[in-house]
Amino acid sequence: MASDYRGKNKLHFGFRYALSGLKVAILTERNIKIHFIAMTIVCIMGFIVGLTNLEWAILCLAIGAVISMEMMNTALERALDYVEPKHQPAVGIAKDISAGAVLVTAIIAMVIACLFFYLNCWHKEW
Ligand SMILES: Nc1ncnc2c1ncn2[C@@H]1O[C@H](COP(=O)(O)OP(=O)(O)OP(=O)(O)O)[C@@H](O)[C@H]1O
């Protein structure tokens, strides 16, 4: 389909490939499924405690950052597995750093979510 992609429908095909990547990531990656479940729980809790518009915007950015980072981590892992299937310390370090980036983003998102829930539960005039 390379010729189609290079043709006038480039934008359409680019979007289709991106959606297909998202679908593969959700279906095949356990961690991404966990992130989506966590996102659903956080959103339900957000509705329950009544987050403000600004809090929702910040939370959406944090959730988007975690899921995007996990997808980039998956892409890197797959590319490295293809390029270097054998055990190679440099590959291990690259994968660990990439996984560390996901962890940092996920911790920050969790802190933001906990802070908003705390502020809305204990410091709100009901
Ligand atoms: N080719 C390799 N050479 C050296 N170490 C590797 C290699 N592949 C994986 N590792 C080590 O094993 C760890 C797990 O790698 P793997 O590719 O299995 O990721 P994963 O467990 O599927 O990660 P995730 O849970 O994020 O999908 C890496 O973080 C790295 O430390």
The ligand as a MOL file (V3000), in Angstrom:
LIG
                    3D

  0  0  0     0  0            999 V3000
M  V30 BEGIN CTAB
M  V30 COUNTS 31 33 0 0 0
M  V30 BEGIN ATOM
M  V30 1 N 17.9640 -7.7380 23.8680 0
M  V30 2 C 18.1240 -7.4900 25.1660 0
M  V30 3 N 19.3650 -7.3550 25.6690 0
M  V30 4 C 19.5450 -7.0890 26.9840 0
M  V30 5 N 18.5510 -6.9380 27.8850 0
M  V30 6 C 17.2830 -7.0340 27.4280 0
M  V30 7 C 17.0190 -7.3310 26.0630 0
M  V30 8 N 15.6780 -7.3990 25.9090 0
M  V30 9 C 15.1650 -7.1560 27.1130 0
M  V30 10 N 16.1090 -6.9290 28.0420 0
M  V30 11 C 15.9130 -6.6110 29.4680 0
M  V30 12 O 14.6770 -7.1740 29.8910 0
M  V30 13 C 13.7610 -6.1360 30.2840 0
M  V30 14 C 12.3640 -6.4700 29.7810 0
M  V30 15 O 12.3900 -6.4050 28.3700 0
M  V30 16 P 11.1140 -6.7160 27.4770 0
M  V30 17 O 11.4050 -6.3990 26.0690 0
M  V30 18 O 10.6470 -8.0990 27.8080 0
M  V30 19 O 10.1190 -5.6660 28.0320 0
M  V30 20 P 8.7130 -5.9870 28.6940 0
M  V30 21 O 8.9140 -6.7500 29.9740 0
M  V30 22 O 7.8530 -6.5580 27.6420 0
M  V30 23 O 8.3340 -4.5110 29.0300 0
M  V30 24 P 6.8810 -3.9630 29.1460 0
M  V30 25 O 6.3210 -4.6500 30.3700 0
M  V30 26 O 7.1090 -2.4690 29.3310 0
M  V30 27 O 6.1820 -4.3040 27.8640 0
M  V30 28 C 14.3260 -4.8580 29.6860 0
M  V30 29 O 13.9380 -3.7160 30.4140 0
M  V30 30 C 15.8160 -5.1160 29.7170 0
M  V30 31 O 16.3250 -4.8300 31.0030 0
M  V30 END ATOM
M  V30 BEGIN BOND
M  V30 1 1 1 2
M  V30 2 1 2 3
M  V30 3 2 2 7
M  V30 4 2 3 4
M  V30 5 1 4 5
M  V30 6 2 5 6
M  V30 7 1 6 7
M  V30 8 1 6 10
M  V30 9 1 7 8
M  V30 10 2 8 9
M  V30 11 1 9 10
M  V30 12 1 10 11
M  V30 13 1 11 12
M  V30 14 1 11 30
M  V30 15 1 12 13
M  V30 16 1 13 14
M  V30 17 1 13 28
M  V30 18 1 14 15
M  V30 19 1 15 16
M  V30 20 2 16 17
M  V30 21 1 16 18
M  V30 22 1 16 19
M  V30 23 1 19 20
M  V30 24 2 20 21
M  V30 25 1 20 22
M  V30 26 1 20 23
M  V30 27 1 23 24
M  V30 28 2 24 25
M  V30 29 1 24 26
M  V30 30 1 24 27
M  V30 31 1 28 29
M  V30 32 1 28 30
M  V30 33 1 30 31
M  V30 END BOND
M  V30 END CTAB
M  END
